């Protein structure tokens, strides 16, 4: 990006991504060591797990690769995030 305003937008997007990652770690991984992982380790272990969004019986599902080493950690975190109440 060449202009100052464009760089400011890029910086805001990066800050938002960092905040979302930090909140995800705090809310989804309460009793798991993944709560203290650095962003690079999270990306390499959890965010790179192969998955496919499929539709079956009028429902949208996420199918994850069962051979991934940390798929249980990701599933537990996703279930915990899904169980959180909606903000008011």
C-alpha positions in Angstrom: 0.0 0.0 0.0 1.4 3.4 -1.0 -0.7 6.0 0.8 -0.9 6.9 4.4 -4.6 6.3 4.6 -4.2 2.9 3.0 -1.5 1.9 5.5 -3.7 3.1 8.4 -6.5 0.8 7.1 -4.1 -2.1 6.9 -2.9 -1.4 10.5 -6.5 -1.4 11.7 -7.1 -4.8 10.1 -4.0 -6.3 11.6 -4.9 -4.9 15.1 -8.4 -6.4 14.7 -7.0 -9.8 13.8 -4.7 -9.7 16.8 -7.5 -8.8 19.1 -9.8 -11.5 17.7 -7.0 -14.1 18.2 -6.4 -13.0 21.8 -10.1 -13.1 22.7 -10.5 -16.5 21.0 -7.6 -17.9 23.1 -9.1 -16.4 26.3 -12.6 -17.6 25.7 -12.2 -20.9 23.9 -9.1 -22.5 25.6 -9.6 -21.9 29.3 -8.0 -25.0 30.7 -5.9 -26.0 27.7 -2.2 -25.1 27.2 -3.2 -23.6 23.8 -4.3 -20.5 25.8 -0.7 -19.5 26.1 0.5 -20.4 22.6 2.0 -17.6 20.5 0.1 -16.6 17.3 2.6 -18.5 15.1 2.1 -21.7 17.0 -1.7 -21.3 16.8 -1.5 -20.8 13.1 0.7 -23.8 12.5 -1.2 -26.2 14.8 -4.9 -25.1 14.8 -5.7 -22.7 12.1 -4.0 -24.8 9.4 -6.1 -27.9 10.0 -7.8 -28.9 6.8 -11.6 -28.7 6.8 -14.6 -28.7 4.5 -17.9 -26.9 4.9 -20.7 -29.4 3.8 -24.4 -29.3 3.8 -26.4 -32.3 4.9 -30.1 -32.5 5.9 -30.5 -28.8 5.6 -27.7 -28.2 8.1 -24.3 -26.7 7.5 -21.4 -28.7 9.0 -17.7 -28.3 9.3 -15.8 -31.5 8.6 -12.2 -31.5 9.9 -9.4 -33.8 9.1 -9.3 -36.5 11.8 -5.6 -37.2 11.2 -4.5 -33.7 12.3 -2.5 -33.9 15.6 -4.5 -31.1 17.5 -8.0 -31.6 16.1 -9.3 -32.4 19.6 -8.1 -29.1 20.9 -9.7 -27.2 18.0 -13.1 -29.1 18.4 -13.1 -28.4 22.2 -12.4 -24.7 21.5 -15.1 -24.5 18.9 -17.7 -26.2 21.1 -16.8 -23.9 24.0 -17.2 -20.8 21.7 -20.6 -22.2 20.4 -21.8 -22.6 24.0 -21.2 -19.0 24.9 -24.3 -16.8 25.2 -24.9 -14.2 22.6 -23.9 -10.7 23.6 -26.8 -8.4 24.5 
